[in-house]
Amino acid sequence: MNEKKKEEVRGTFEFLKDWGDALTRWTERWIPDAFVIVIILSAVTYFLALIWGFKPEVGIGSRAYQSIQAWGKGFWELLAFGMQMCLIMMTGYILACSPPVRRLMDGICKWPNIEKPWQAIVTMALFSMIMAWLNWGLSLIASAMLALFIVRCNPKADYRLLVAAAYLGLGCTWHAGLSGSATLLVATPDNFLIKGKLLDAVIPVSQTIFHPFNIILTIVIVGAVTVLMALMHPKPEKTFVVKPELMDQLKLYEPPAKPTRWQSPSDWMNWWPGFNLIVFIGGFIWLVWHFSTKGLDLNLNVVNFAMLMLGILFHWRPWSFLMATVDAGKAVWGIVIQFPFYAGILGLFKFTLLSTAFTKAFVAISTPQTFPLFIYWYGGLLNYLVPSGGGQFAVEAPYIIPAAKQLGIGMGTTVVTFAWSDMM
């Protein structure tokens, strides 16, 4: 590519970056916190239930009362699912804070050539997307930590682009990977969709995560996005770098230091690695039994179990593991508070006729060929208001699954379509 062509391409990406900056400023000015959004969505869904959630002969007073009943009845329906989402984030966080993963990131940050800052962006992008495919909770924390490692090793890299690359995993690969909320939920026995008669049986990961379409699309997206990120790195004079005096202020999680002497028997027990090793060996034996008898049977519980065992092993000592857990707990409060409200919205769909009305609407405007496209765009737009992939699936599932059944579309296709819409 000649220099003139390179300048044209770079100019195009400069425009896209400026447009993205403007969109970010607009979002920060007008879009409130996710908790406020879920309250607004609850109110909107409540009024939709008043309009379309009942037969015509039901009076407005009865509609208002029964809608409140439906909201309250559904409020605690996602407790198990919410706990599973918390554990995905916490176990990923715990693993990212472990000494072996920190050493891995310390090594990776030295791979890029310091004189070629675009290599740092490529490294960050690939790391983020691969980690997110493995586990989104791990990517969320490990990618942010690697970005700080890279800043220290590659001070010429554009910090804005580096941060954007660190979060690519959450926008490009996580819901197509091994910890996708929707794909693992439908593979989990006795999930709320089966209990609510929306699904007749579990949908194995062979029809979702490991379906050839999903795998090929993931590879294409990772390759294309990585190339684009490399091309977007600005010229040296336009590069935003972190000032040297600010480098020391970039904080990383620091694991607790092992005491030089024990103050009491409890101190010794808190730091004895044997406890961690015993738990890991037991967990490893169970995982070997599970996969040897059930094949590649991945679901939310199995993934969380495996990640928890790895976190316990990698931290090696109970106190190191516990301190990482305390820090990880600060990251899950949003899930704890918001998921009951998502469940309340689910209740408004489930315990009124609102889900039936939405199902009929989707069937009316769709064909078997266009339904996935409608779901993709609808889910992508809704994701702007419902940032939780699991919470969004709980809101959408009551009507997109029945609509898919009526149109003769496979459940695996429907779930994969939703998963990609959530990353739109």
FENQUI-V340034 format. One record per run of one state. SS is the DSSP state (helix for helix, strand for strand, loop for the rest). FROM is the first residue (numbers start at 1). TO is the last residue. If there is no record, write none. Layout:
BEGIN
SS_FROM_TO ; SS_FROM_TO
END
This chain:
BEGIN
loop_1_2 ; helix_3_30 ; loop_31_33 ; helix_34_52 ; loop_53_59 ; helix_60_74 ; loop_75_78 ; helix_79_96 ; loop_97_98 ; helix_99_108 ; loop_109_116 ; helix_117_134 ; loop_135_135 ; helix_136_153 ; loop_154_158 ; helix_159_166 ; loop_167_167 ; helix_168_172 ; loop_173_173 ; helix_174_176 ; loop_177_180 ; helix_181_185 ; loop_186_191 ; helix_192_195 ; loop_196_204 ; helix_205_207 ; loop_208_211 ; helix_212_231 ; loop_232_235 ; helix_236_238 ; loop_239_243 ; helix_244_247 ; loop_248_264 ; helix_265_271 ; loop_272_272 ; helix_273_294 ; loop_295_299 ; helix_300_315 ; loop_316_317 ; helix_318_329 ; loop_330_332 ; helix_333_350 ; loop_351_353 ; helix_354_365 ; loop_366_370 ; helix_371_383 ; loop_384_388 ; helix_389_406 ; loop_407_410 ; helix_411_421 ; loop_422_424
END
